[in-house]
Amino acid sequence: MPHTDLTMRRVLRREIAGTIGLLTDEHDFTAMRRYRTFAFDDHTTYLQQVETLLKTLAAQGGHTTVALFDPQEYAEFCAEGGLDPDAPASRSRFTAQLAATGPTVPYDGRPLTELVPDLVDQAVRQATWQYATTRLTRLGACASCGEDIGHTAFAHASRLLTRILDTAAPGHRHLVCSVSTEPEGVVAVLNAAGELDGTTRLDESEALEFTAVLALGIATHSSGGLVMRTTAPGSPDRVYGWRLRGDRLIPLTAGEVFDAYCTDIESGDLVAPESGVDYCSPPDLGDDFGDDGHTVGHVH
């Protein structure tokens, strides 16, 4: 029954999910060209071939995810596992690991020019999460009370975020938290939808990353800030924010928010404000959250 066997194999092939490790930029592509078994010599052609393959697999009913292939991580993976980096099988094993632990996005038919920015964003978010949580873990316990500093800061940051979302007007909320930690600063972004019934819809992984970055600023007493932009039909966008000071959020004035949004970061020159945007003071978070200057909780 050869025909039946072939048909069965085709059916089974549609049940197999695959992952492609993608070299998104010219620099990473050039790094891989030192391997003799890496068959491509032009990055543009390489991307075109990858996109063609993705379309073919999708047309056959397959599900494929795209992972960010980092040549340096690949070399370290091979060195640790005693693998030959100049072997297709080694690249396949590394890609399989990326599918389980690395940043990936599912191929949904979009061109790579649209898919790659999402993949890079996933990689940045994962790196931010790993950096923030690692730093929080290494802070250890408070010398005076014995509480885990990172855990306490994370719990406090979670309460702050919940309160910020609860006091925001219905509509789309776009939050940015930046913290000036050493040796490098970190930034997290959170998008949330506030419904008229008071519920909030958000991406859990985004929320965890955002909370971790805010917690890192609290735990290390680093300078930082949080800005919220709300958008709702029939009303102007509202932009407001807070300055992070210790474990407290200090409201920015409407003028401070305006200056921040209407100043070119690189040149320092003033830029025209957006039309239909209200730069304003934030809602009152309440005494328990420290925006009136009182000390909050027990975060070291």
KOLDREN-182309 format. One record per residue (C-alpha): residue number from 1; residue in three letters; chain; x, y, z. Coordinates in steps of 0.5 Angstrom, whole numbers, plus 500, padded with zeros to 3 digits. Example, Ala and Ser with C-alpha at 12.3 -4.5 7.8 and 13.67 -1.06 7.14 Angstrom:
REM KOLDREN-182309
+-----+------+------+-----+-----+-----+
! pos ! code ! unit !   X !   Y !   Z !
+-----+------+------+-----+-----+-----+
!   1 !  Ala !    A ! 525 ! 491 ! 516 !
!   2 !  Ser !    A ! 527 ! 498 ! 514 !
+-----+------+------+-----+-----+-----+
//
This chain:
REM KOLDREN-182309
+-----+------+------+-----+-----+-----+
! pos ! code ! unit !   X !   Y !   Z !
+-----+------+------+-----+-----+-----+
!   1 !  Met !    A ! 500 ! 500 ! 500 !
!   2 !  Pro !    A ! 505 ! 505 ! 498 !
!   3 !  His !    A ! 500 ! 510 ! 496 !
!   4 !  Thr !    A ! 497 ! 510 ! 503 !
!   5 !  Asp !    A ! 504 ! 510 ! 506 !
!   6 !  Leu !    A ! 505 ! 517 ! 503 !
!   7 !  Thr !    A ! 499 ! 520 ! 504 !
!   8 !  Met !    A ! 499 ! 518 ! 512 !
!   9 !  Arg !    A ! 506 ! 521 ! 512 !
!  10 !  Arg !    A ! 503 ! 528 ! 508 !
!  11 !  Val !    A ! 498 ! 528 ! 514 !
!  12 !  Leu !    A ! 503 ! 527 ! 519 !
!  13 !  Arg !    A ! 507 ! 532 ! 516 !
!  14 !  Arg !    A ! 501 ! 537 ! 518 !
!  15 !  Glu !    A ! 502 ! 535 ! 525 !
!  16 !  Ile !    A ! 509 ! 537 ! 526 !
!  17 !  Ala !    A ! 510 ! 545 ! 528 !
!  18 !  Gly !    A ! 517 ! 548 ! 526 !
!  19 !  Thr !    A ! 522 ! 553 ! 528 !
!  20 !  Ile !    A ! 526 ! 557 ! 524 !
!  21 !  Gly !    A ! 532 ! 561 ! 527 !
!  22 !  Leu !    A ! 532 ! 568 ! 523 !
!  23 !  Leu !    A ! 539 ! 572 ! 522 !
!  24 !  Thr !    A ! 535 ! 579 ! 522 !
!  25 !  Asp !    A ! 541 ! 584 ! 521 !
!  26 !  Glu !    A ! 547 ! 584 ! 516 !
!  27 !  His !    A ! 552 ! 584 ! 522 !
!  28 !  Asp !    A ! 549 ! 577 ! 525 !
!  29 !  Phe !    A ! 549 ! 574 ! 518 !
!  30 !  Thr !    A ! 556 ! 576 ! 516 !
!  31 !  Ala !    A ! 558 ! 573 ! 523 !
!  32 !  Met !    A ! 555 ! 566 ! 520 !
!  33 !  Arg !    A ! 558 ! 566 ! 514 !
!  34 !  Arg !    A ! 565 ! 564 ! 517 !
!  35 !  Tyr !    A ! 562 ! 557 ! 517 !
!  36 !  Arg !    A ! 563 ! 553 ! 511 !
!  37 !  Thr !    A ! 556 ! 550 ! 511 !
!  38 !  Phe !    A ! 553 ! 556 ! 512 !
!  39 !  Ala !    A ! 550 ! 556 ! 504 !
!  40 !  Phe !    A ! 548 ! 564 ! 503 !
!  41 !  Asp !    A ! 553 ! 569 ! 501 !
!  42 !  Asp !    A ! 547 ! 575 ! 501 !
!  43 !  His !    A ! 543 ! 577 ! 506 !
!  44 !  Thr !    A ! 537 ! 580 ! 502 !
!  45 !  Thr !    A ! 537 ! 573 ! 498 !
!  46 !  Tyr !    A ! 537 ! 570 ! 505 !
!  47 !  Leu !    A ! 531 ! 573 ! 507 !
!  48 !  Gln !    A ! 527 ! 572 ! 501 !
!  49 !  Gln !    A ! 529 ! 565 ! 501 !
!  50 !  Val !    A ! 526 ! 564 ! 508 !
!  51 !  Glu !    A ! 520 ! 568 ! 507 !
!  52 !  Thr !    A ! 519 ! 564 ! 501 !
!  53 !  Leu !    A ! 520 ! 557 ! 505 !
!  54 !  Leu !    A ! 515 ! 560 ! 511 !
!  55 !  Lys !    A ! 510 ! 561 ! 505 !
!  56 !  Thr !    A ! 510 ! 554 ! 503 !
!  57 !  Leu !    A ! 510 ! 551 ! 509 !
!  58 !  Ala !    A ! 504 ! 555 ! 511 !
!  59 !  Ala !    A ! 500 ! 553 ! 504 !
!  60 !  Gln !    A ! 501 ! 546 ! 506 !
!  61 !  Gly !    A ! 498 ! 547 ! 513 !
!  62 !  Gly !    A ! 504 ! 547 ! 517 !
!  63 !  His !    A ! 505 ! 552 ! 523 !
!  64 !  Thr !    A ! 512 ! 555 ! 524 !
!  65 !  Thr !    A ! 515 ! 560 ! 529 !
!  66 !  Val !    A ! 521 ! 564 ! 527 !
!  67 !  Ala !    A ! 526 ! 565 ! 533 !
!  68 !  Leu !    A ! 532 ! 570 ! 533 !
!  69 !  Phe !    A ! 538 ! 567 ! 532 !
!  70 !  Asp !    A ! 544 ! 570 ! 535 !
!  71 !  Pro !    A ! 551 ! 568 ! 532 !
!  72 !  Gln !    A ! 555 ! 569 ! 539 !
!  73 !  Glu !    A ! 550 ! 565 ! 543 !
!  74 !  Tyr !    A ! 550 ! 560 ! 538 !
!  75 !  Ala !    A ! 558 ! 559 ! 539 !
!  76 !  Glu !    A ! 557 ! 559 ! 546 !
!  77 !  Phe !    A ! 552 ! 553 ! 546 !
!  78 !  Cys !    A ! 556 ! 549 ! 541 !
!  79 !  Ala !    A ! 562 ! 550 ! 546 !
!  80 !  Glu !    A ! 558 ! 548 ! 552 !
!  81 !  Gly !    A ! 556 ! 542 ! 549 !
!  82 !  Gly !    A ! 562 ! 540 ! 545 !
!  83 !  Leu !    A ! 558 ! 541 ! 538 !
!  84 !  Asp !    A ! 562 ! 543 ! 531 !
!  85 !  Pro !    A ! 559 ! 550 ! 530 !
!  86 !  Asp !    A ! 560 ! 549 ! 522 !
!  87 !  Ala !    A ! 555 ! 543 ! 522 !
!  88 !  Pro !    A ! 548 ! 544 ! 520 !
!  89 !  Ala !    A ! 546 ! 539 ! 525 !
!  90 !  Ser !    A ! 548 ! 544 ! 531 !
!  91 !  Arg !    A ! 545 ! 549 ! 528 !
!  92 !  Ser !    A ! 538 ! 545 ! 528 !
!  93 !  Arg !    A ! 539 ! 543 ! 535 !
!  94 !  Phe !    A ! 541 ! 551 ! 537 !
!  95 !  Thr !    A ! 534 ! 553 ! 534 !
!  96 !  Ala !    A ! 530 ! 547 ! 537 !
!  97 !  Gln !    A ! 533 ! 550 ! 544 !
!  98 !  Leu !    A ! 531 ! 557 ! 542 !
!  99 !  Ala !    A ! 524 ! 554 ! 540 !
! 100 !  Ala !    A ! 523 ! 553 ! 548 !
! 101 !  Thr !    A ! 527 ! 558 ! 551 !
! 102 !  Gly !    A ! 528 ! 564 ! 546 !
! 103 !  Pro !    A ! 524 ! 570 ! 543 !
! 104 !  Thr !    A ! 519 ! 567 ! 538 !
! 105 !  Val !    A ! 513 ! 569 ! 534 !
! 106 !  Pro !    A ! 509 ! 565 ! 530 !
! 107 !  Tyr !    A ! 509 ! 566 ! 522 !
! 108 !  Asp !    A ! 502 ! 569 ! 520 !
! 109 !  Gly !    A ! 503 ! 571 ! 513 !
! 110 !  Arg !    A ! 506 ! 578 ! 514 !
! 111 !  Pro !    A ! 512 ! 580 ! 510 !
! 112 !  Leu !    A ! 518 ! 579 ! 514 !
! 113 !  Thr !    A ! 519 ! 587 ! 514 !
! 114 !  Glu !    A ! 513 ! 587 ! 519 !
! 115 !  Leu !    A ! 514 ! 580 ! 523 !
! 116 !  Val !    A ! 522 ! 582 ! 524 !
! 117 !  Pro !    A ! 520 ! 588 ! 529 !
! 118 !  Asp !    A ! 515 ! 584 ! 533 !
! 119 !  Leu !    A ! 521 ! 579 ! 534 !
! 120 !  Val !    A ! 526 ! 584 ! 536 !
! 121 !  Asp !    A ! 521 ! 587 ! 541 !
! 122 !  Gln !    A ! 520 ! 580 ! 544 !
! 123 !  Ala !    A ! 527 ! 579 ! 544 !
! 124 !  Val !    A ! 528 ! 586 ! 548 !
! 125 !  Arg !    A ! 522 ! 584 ! 552 !
! 126 !  Gln !    A ! 525 ! 578 ! 554 !
! 127 !  Ala !    A ! 532 ! 581 ! 556 !
! 128 !  Thr !    A ! 529 ! 586 ! 560 !
! 129 !  Trp !    A ! 525 ! 581 ! 564 !
! 130 !  Gln !    A ! 531 ! 577 ! 565 !
! 131 !  Tyr !    A ! 536 ! 583 ! 567 !
! 132 !  Ala !    A ! 531 ! 586 ! 572 !
! 133 !  Thr !    A ! 529 ! 579 ! 575 !
! 134 !  Thr !    A ! 536 ! 577 ! 576 !
! 135 !  Arg !    A ! 538 ! 584 ! 579 !
! 136 !  Leu !    A ! 532 ! 583 ! 584 !
! 137 !  Thr !    A ! 534 ! 576 ! 586 !
! 138 !  Arg !    A ! 541 ! 578 ! 587 !
! 139 !  Leu !    A ! 539 ! 583 ! 592 !
! 140 !  Gly !    A ! 538 ! 578 ! 597 !
! 141 !  Ala !    A ! 535 ! 579 ! 604 !
! 142 !  Cys !    A ! 534 ! 586 ! 608 !
! 143 !  Ala !    A ! 540 ! 586 ! 613 !
! 144 !  Ser !    A ! 535 ! 589 ! 619 !
! 145 !  Cys !    A ! 529 ! 585 ! 618 !
! 146 !  Gly !    A ! 530 ! 579 ! 614 !
! 147 !  Glu !    A ! 525 ! 580 ! 608 !
! 148 !  Asp !    A ! 527 ! 579 ! 601 !
! 149 !  Ile !    A ! 528 ! 585 ! 598 !
! 150 !  Gly !    A ! 527 ! 584 ! 591 !
! 151 !  His !    A ! 520 ! 580 ! 593 !
! 152 !  Thr !    A ! 518 ! 586 ! 597 !
! 153 !  Ala !    A ! 519 ! 591 ! 592 !
! 154 !  Phe !    A ! 516 ! 587 ! 586 !
! 155 !  Ala !    A ! 509 ! 586 ! 591 !
! 156 !  His !    A ! 509 ! 593 ! 592 !
! 157 !  Ala !    A ! 510 ! 595 ! 585 !
! 158 !  Ser !    A ! 505 ! 590 ! 583 !
! 159 !  Arg !    A ! 500 ! 594 ! 588 !
! 160 !  Leu !    A ! 502 ! 601 ! 585 !
! 161 !  Leu !    A ! 501 ! 598 ! 578 !
! 162 !  Thr !    A ! 494 ! 596 ! 580 !
! 163 !  Arg !    A ! 492 ! 602 ! 583 !
! 164 !  Ile !    A ! 495 ! 606 ! 577 !
! 165 !  Leu !    A ! 490 ! 602 ! 572 !
! 166 !  Asp !    A ! 484 ! 603 ! 577 !
! 167 !  Thr !    A ! 485 ! 610 ! 577 !
! 168 !  Ala !    A ! 486 ! 611 ! 569 !
! 169 !  Ala !    A ! 480 ! 613 ! 565 !
! 170 !  Pro !    A ! 477 ! 608 ! 560 !
! 171 !  Gly !    A ! 480 ! 607 ! 554 !
! 172 !  His !    A ! 487 ! 604 ! 551 !
! 173 !  Arg !    A ! 492 ! 606 ! 556 !
! 174 !  His !    A ! 500 ! 606 ! 554 !
! 175 !  Leu !    A ! 505 ! 606 ! 560 !
! 176 !  Val !    A ! 512 ! 607 ! 559 !
! 177 !  Cys !    A ! 517 ! 606 ! 566 !
! 178 !  Ser !    A ! 524 ! 608 ! 565 !
! 179 !  Val !    A ! 529 ! 606 ! 571 !
! 180 !  Ser !    A ! 536 ! 609 ! 571 !
! 181 !  Thr !    A ! 540 ! 603 ! 574 !
! 182 !  Glu !    A ! 547 ! 601 ! 573 !
! 183 !  Pro !    A ! 551 ! 599 ! 569 !
! 184 !  Glu !    A ! 545 ! 601 ! 564 !
! 185 !  Gly !    A ! 538 ! 603 ! 564 !
! 186 !  Val !    A ! 532 ! 599 ! 563 !
! 187 !  Val !    A ! 525 ! 601 ! 560 !
! 188 !  Ala !    A ! 519 ! 597 ! 560 !
! 189 !  Val !    A ! 512 ! 598 ! 556 !
! 190 !  Leu !    A ! 505 ! 596 ! 558 !
! 191 !  Asn !    A ! 499 ! 597 ! 553 !
! 192 !  Ala !    A ! 492 ! 596 ! 557 !
! 193 !  Ala !    A ! 485 ! 596 ! 555 !
! 194 !  Gly !    A ! 480 ! 599 ! 560 !
! 195 !  Glu !    A ! 473 ! 597 ! 559 !
! 196 !  Leu !    A ! 467 ! 601 ! 562 !
! 197 !  Asp !    A ! 465 ! 596 ! 567 !
! 198 !  Gly !    A ! 472 ! 597 ! 570 !
! 199 !  Thr !    A ! 476 ! 591 ! 568 !
! 200 !  Thr !    A ! 482 ! 592 ! 565 !
! 201 !  Arg !    A ! 485 ! 587 ! 559 !
! 202 !  Leu !    A ! 493 ! 587 ! 558 !
! 203 !  Asp !    A ! 498 ! 582 ! 556 !
! 204 !  Glu !    A ! 500 ! 578 ! 562 !
! 205 !  Ser !    A ! 508 ! 577 ! 560 !
! 206 !  Glu !    A ! 508 ! 585 ! 559 !
! 207 !  Ala !    A ! 505 ! 586 ! 566 !
! 208 !  Leu !    A ! 510 ! 582 ! 569 !
! 209 !  Glu !    A ! 516 ! 585 ! 565 !
! 210 !  Phe !    A ! 513 ! 592 ! 567 !
! 211 !  Thr !    A ! 512 ! 590 ! 574 !
! 212 !  Ala !    A ! 519 ! 588 ! 575 !
! 213 !  Val !    A ! 523 ! 594 ! 572 !
! 214 !  Leu !    A ! 519 ! 598 ! 577 !
! 215 !  Ala !    A ! 520 ! 594 ! 582 !
! 216 !  Leu !    A ! 528 ! 594 ! 580 !
! 217 !  Gly !    A ! 527 ! 602 ! 581 !
! 218 !  Ile !    A ! 524 ! 601 ! 588 !
! 219 !  Ala !    A ! 529 ! 596 ! 590 !
! 220 !  Thr !    A ! 535 ! 600 ! 588 !
! 221 !  His !    A ! 533 ! 607 ! 590 !
! 222 !  Ser !    A ! 534 ! 609 ! 582 !
! 223 !  Ser !    A ! 532 ! 615 ! 579 !
! 224 !  Gly !    A ! 526 ! 614 ! 574 !
! 225 !  Gly !    A ! 519 ! 615 ! 572 !
! 226 !  Leu !    A ! 513 ! 613 ! 569 !
! 227 !  Val !    A ! 508 ! 616 ! 564 !
! 228 !  Met !    A ! 501 ! 614 ! 562 !
! 229 !  Arg !    A ! 498 ! 616 ! 555 !
! 230 !  Thr !    A ! 490 ! 614 ! 555 !
! 231 !  Thr !    A ! 486 ! 614 ! 549 !
! 232 !  Ala !    A ! 479 ! 614 ! 548 !
! 233 !  Pro !    A ! 474 ! 615 ! 543 !
! 234 !  Gly !    A ! 471 ! 622 ! 543 !
! 235 !  Ser !    A ! 476 ! 625 ! 548 !
! 236 !  Pro !    A ! 483 ! 628 ! 547 !
! 237 !  Asp !    A ! 489 ! 624 ! 549 !
! 238 !  Arg !    A ! 491 ! 625 ! 556 !
! 239 !  Val !    A ! 498 ! 624 ! 558 !
! 240 !  Tyr !    A ! 501 ! 625 ! 565 !
! 241 !  Gly !    A ! 506 ! 621 ! 569 !
! 242 !  Trp !    A ! 510 ! 621 ! 576 !
! 243 !  Arg !    A ! 517 ! 621 ! 578 !
! 244 !  Leu !    A ! 520 ! 615 ! 582 !
! 245 !  Arg !    A ! 523 ! 617 ! 589 !
! 246 !  Gly !    A ! 525 ! 611 ! 593 !
! 247 !  Asp !    A ! 518 ! 607 ! 594 !
! 248 !  Arg !    A ! 514 ! 613 ! 592 !
! 249 !  Leu !    A ! 511 ! 616 ! 586 !
! 250 !  Ile !    A ! 511 ! 623 ! 586 !
! 251 !  Pro !    A ! 506 ! 626 ! 581 !
! 252 !  Leu !    A ! 509 ! 630 ! 575 !
! 253 !  Thr !    A ! 506 ! 637 ! 574 !
! 254 !  Ala !    A ! 502 ! 638 ! 567 !
! 255 !  Gly !    A ! 508 ! 643 ! 565 !
! 256 !  Glu !    A ! 513 ! 638 ! 567 !
! 257 !  Val !    A ! 509 ! 633 ! 562 !
! 258 !  Phe !    A ! 509 ! 638 ! 557 !
! 259 !  Asp !    A ! 516 ! 640 ! 557 !
! 260 !  Ala !    A ! 518 ! 632 ! 557 !
! 261 !  Tyr !    A ! 514 ! 631 ! 551 !
! 262 !  Cys !    A ! 515 ! 637 ! 547 !
! 263 !  Thr !    A ! 523 ! 637 ! 548 !
! 264 !  Asp !    A ! 527 ! 634 ! 543 !
! 265 !  Ile !    A ! 531 ! 628 ! 547 !
! 266 !  Glu !    A ! 538 ! 629 ! 542 !
! 267 !  Ser !    A ! 538 ! 637 ! 541 !
! 268 !  Gly !    A ! 534 ! 639 ! 547 !
! 269 !  Asp !    A ! 530 ! 644 ! 542 !
! 270 !  Leu !    A ! 523 ! 645 ! 543 !
! 271 !  Val !    A ! 518 ! 641 ! 539 !
! 272 !  Ala !    A ! 511 ! 643 ! 537 !
! 273 !  Pro !    A ! 506 ! 639 ! 542 !
! 274 !  Glu !    A ! 501 ! 634 ! 539 !
! 275 !  Ser !    A ! 494 ! 637 ! 537 !
! 276 !  Gly !    A ! 488 ! 633 ! 541 !
! 277 !  Val !    A ! 493 ! 632 ! 547 !
! 278 !  Asp !    A ! 492 ! 634 ! 554 !
! 279 !  Tyr !    A ! 498 ! 634 ! 558 !
! 280 !  Cys !    A ! 495 ! 634 ! 565 !
! 281 !  Ser !    A ! 497 ! 632 ! 572 !
! 282 !  Pro !    A ! 495 ! 625 ! 574 !
! 283 !  Pro !    A ! 489 ! 622 ! 578 !
! 284 !  Asp !    A ! 490 ! 622 ! 586 !
! 285 !  Leu !    A ! 493 ! 615 ! 587 !
! 286 !  Gly !    A ! 491 ! 616 ! 595 !
! 287 !  Asp !    A ! 496 ! 616 ! 601 !
! 288 !  Asp !    A ! 497 ! 609 ! 601 !
! 289 !  Phe !    A ! 501 ! 609 ! 595 !
! 290 !  Gly !    A ! 505 ! 615 ! 597 !
! 291 !  Asp !    A ! 504 ! 621 ! 592 !
! 292 !  Asp !    A ! 503 ! 626 ! 597 !
! 293 !  Gly !    A ! 510 ! 625 ! 600 !
! 294 !  His !    A ! 508 ! 620 ! 606 !
! 295 !  Thr !    A ! 513 ! 614 ! 606 !
! 296 !  Val !    A ! 510 ! 607 ! 604 !
! 297 !  Gly !    A ! 510 ! 600 ! 606 !
! 298 !  His !    A ! 517 ! 597 ! 608 !
! 299 !  Val !    A ! 521 ! 597 ! 602 !
! 300 !  His !    A ! 529 ! 598 ! 603 !
+-----+------+------+-----+-----+-----+
//
